């Protein structure tokens, strides 16, 4: 999964140094050759709510094609940075959906080659995926009240590898290079 993802990132963010990219691939191949499965999740959640944590039972909202508001409840991944969690009044969460609800090519989902989604193959996430296209904002007080009353549970936290993987997925989703036509149009009227 990670080797395909590294190739995918290289195709979207071509500024990745080839030696670094190939070194990462070789390290992954060695790890897999030894029969180990990479782990992205910690055995127990971190002590404090943190970026990348998985929560249970959070309501999400979006607007359908005709403007009708749709609401559903699912697990959620914390998108807000840990510093933001500590100092701001709002939290940003992305839904974590059951993999059997995914309608596209499952092999591309599992190799993380689709911009909009993130798949983590271990622990509580092996039968789920994160959808970055349905991100919602919440009152921090509301989420913490849910946690304190056990209406919302902290299901898991990313380990260091999982956290870096998450950061790269978010970067690819939000900051991938635009096509040449759009970049050219952005430069119209500027004299460099």
Secondary structure, 3 states (H helix, E strand, C coil): CHHHHHHHHHHHCCCCCHHHHHHHHHHHHHHHHCCCCCCCECCCCCCCCCCCCEEEEEEEEEECCCCCEEEEEEEEEECCCHHHHHHCCEEEEEEEEEHHHCCCCHHHHHCCCCCCEECCCCHHHCCEEEEEEEEEEEEHHHHHHHHHCCCCCEEECECHHHHHHHHHHHHHHHHCCCCHHHHHHHCCCCCC
